[in-house]
Structure formats: structure tokens, C-alpha cells
Amino acid sequence: MKMADSTDRPGGTADTGSGSGSGRTGRGKDGSGAGAPVRRRDARRNRDLLIEAAHEVFTELGLNAPLDVIARRAGVGNATLYRHFPHRAALVDAVFRDQLTGTMEAGDRARAVDDAWTGLTGYLQAVFTVLATDRGTNDLMTTHLEGVESLEAVHAHNHRTMELLLERGRHQGIIRPDVTTEDVLFALAALGRAVPALTTATNPDAWRRPLALLCDSLRAAPTPPLPSPALTPGQLNDTLHHFNR
């Protein structure tokens, strides 16, 4: 199923749920418009139900989960879902905005740590703790989904956080001089995609070992130069976009 695409919206789908305004004129018996506050309460309730159901379904099935499954779990019809969230990206943004904000806060804390290695490893452990427990967030953080405003912000913040920490590490002599931000972000995305399968097949903390190995590969040491050119920011973005295909 394509993501963030208008094809996610079925044409002419009947609303069989408890969507707002169903069967109401918007006015009370005295013509005073008393029905409007009721409709607004119903709309808020339906929106909250949809966000809660979407978080559950995305966590279980990933971001490609069918939207009609989310509507059914929320107890509303498809038309109600699309009235609140006209495309998948809008729903994803509403579900994960707070969690993505938490990732940026972890990045801010890492930036404030003077020792670059402590900041870097602490930040990555915080990020991977989330990736290992929430498949929806994992899909979101390790691919590129167009149209999710909060995701665009967290990707930019994450890139700048890694850039600052690696630059600080090189200055402190603990990060190898030839590694780039794109090198690290690509490796982290690839490892992050493997985390759900790894933790399912083994144990919830199994990601800590490969992450430790990855971090150790960044240490400055007498090592041969890295082969082939480094990824450009555009190439990294294109690669993450193809992860979702």
C-alpha cells in the first residue's frame, strides 16, 4: 500500500461509525443551534479514538497498516477517519508528534554533554530504546515519509545533532576523522530496520550488542581508510525513501 497518498482514501465510502454530525441538523428543538456543541464533542471524541487506535495498529503492524483497520478499531466509519485525517501522513503526524518531540529533546540533552562519546552513545541508546518498542516509530524514523511535518523537523534535528556530536568527537580525538554524518545515519537506519526482527527472535535488549559494535567502529584508531565515496545528504534521503518500498 502506498503511503501518504490520496489513493488511501476510498471513493464514496459510507460512514458506518459514530462520526460527528450524523443525523443531526446542527440546531436544537428551539432553533437555537444547541446541537453544535454536541457535534464538536463528538468530533473531538472521534479524533481521540482514531489517534489511540492508530497508535496501537501502527505499533503492531507498522505504518503500512490498512486505514480501515484503524477505523474499525476506533469504532467509527472510514468517512469519519478521512474527515479528520484526509491522508495517511496527517494521521501519522497526529499519532507520533509527541514521541518525535521526545527524540529531539534527547538530542538536545546529548548536545549539552561536554564529552562527545558520552553524548553520542547516550543519544543513540535513547533513540534505539524507542525503535525497539514501537514498530510505528521505527518505520517512521528509519524511512522517509513525505508530508509528515513533525518528521521533517526531527530528521533535520537528528542530522544536526549527529553532525555536532561527530564534529566534537573529532575535535576531542575520539571519532575517526574520515567518517561523515551520512555514514552514521545510514548505518543507524539499516540497523534500526533490523531491530523489530532481532528483538522478536531473541530478546528485547538484543539491539544493544550491534549498536555497541557500530559505535566502536566510529572510534579513532589506526584503521585503513573507508572505501568508496561517502553518501551525500541527497543520496541518504533517496536511500531512506527506498527503504519503504
Order of alpha helices (4+ residues) and beta strands (2+ residues): alpha-alpha-alpha-alpha-alpha-alpha-alpha-alpha-alpha-alpha
